Amino acid sequence: MHPPTGAAPPAGRRERAEAASDPLRYRLSAFSQRPEARRLFGAAVALLLVYYAASKSLEIGDRSLLVLLNGLTSAGLYFLMASGFTLVFGLARVTNLAHGGIYLLGGYAALSVQRATDNWLAATALGALFAGGVSVVLYQVLRLLRGDGLRETMLTLGATIVIADQVLAKWGGIPTDLDPPSFLRGSIDLPGSALLYPKFRLAVVALALLAGLVLWVLLYRTRLGMLIRAGVDDPDMVSILGIRVPLVLGSVFVLAGALAGIAGAAGGTYLSLAQGEDNRILLASLIVVIAGGLGSLRGAGAASVIVGLVEAFAQTHHPVLSVLITFGMLIAILALRPHGLMGGADHARL
């Protein structure tokens, strides 16, 4: 019995037809679909990149240590942003495009507090509280949309524009920065080199490590963390058990906003606070979250280091192509692991 006219040929016949019409393309496609082949290809590419980076680092001598430290500093800042971002997405499934604006608000709020108190730690704490409060207000508005992804995206994008305008009206458009705490001012000698490196930049790396440790304890050693992880896996079951999921969601938004506020104070100290910084940091954190795997905290940590180092290396050796290199890295990761470094196909994995 012949198949009806217009019906697709059986799978085996179709594959033989493809192999006969374009044998090279068919073999490449079959090779790319094998997991061991993808891993082998990824390892080969990684070895080539490591060799290229090592050879370029030898060309600039001890300045390569500066590139490494600059990359780790950027990685620390990106992790502070991306960790909260990925928590919000992992539990609430909300792509919060206002996260960059909250970063800017937290930084400027910390700046105002520091001008009044001359205390960086107090300024950072109050800036984080303010950013967390703004984030939970945004969450209350998002609840009214009842999970409509398109409207959530448009609302958070509009919130970013409103925040940027209000920051411009309140603090002006002249770039400014916070003063680091007195015990972190100045520089230290780098071992085996005559170069110096700012103490505060190293403190940003330590701050990111501390934040990662606190988040790990919160997620895996506390009741709130248990509820967050349960909400990621099965929010309906959590609701049936009598857990107030909106309250858990609100606490996650507060935590994410506070992390963005801390990142704003840290970034405003070693970089600057200015119009446009919210978009730059939002783009970087989006790259980190996507490369690490949507909803994966461990993936955000690994991707932060990769993005920070690649960005620092590209800006040093190929400044004109630095943006293309960074996005090329993202494309390469997604080509080898479509769900990110530690993402899952079905649900987020914290």
Sequence and secondary structure as in RCSB ss.txt:
>XXXX:A:sequence
MHPPTGAAPPAGRRERAEAASDPLRYRLSAFSQRPEARRLFGAAVALLLVYYAASKSLEIGDRSLLVLLNGLTSA
GLYFLMASGFTLVFGLARVTNLAHGGIYLLGGYAALSVQRATDNWLAATALGALFAGGVSVVLYQVLRLLRGDGL
RETMLTLGATIVIADQVLAKWGGIPTDLDPPSFLRGSIDLPGSALLYPKFRLAVVALALLAGLVLWVLLYRTRLG
MLIRAGVDDPDMVSILGIRVPLVLGSVFVLAGALAGIAGAAGGTYLSLAQGEDNRILLASLIVVIAGGLGSLRGA
GAASVIVGLVEAFAQTHHPVLSVLITFGMLIAILALRPHGLMGGADHARL
>XXXX:A:secstr
    TT    HHHHHHHHHHH HHHHHHHHHHTSHHHHHHHHHHHHHHHHHHHHHHHHHHTTHHHHHHHHHHHHH
HHHHHHHHHHHHHHHHH    TTHHHHHHHHHHHHHHHHHHH  HHHHHHHHHHHHHHHHHHHHHHHHTTTT HH
HHHHHHHHHHHHHHHHHHHHH SS B     GGG SEEE TTSS EEEHHHHHHHHHHHHHHHHHHHHHHHSHHH
HHHHHHHH HHHHHHTT  HHHHHHHHHHHHHHHHHHHHHHHHHHS B TTHHHHHHHHHHHHHHHH TT HHHH
HHHHHHHHHHHHHHHHH GGGHHHHHHHHHHHHHHH TT SS  SSS   
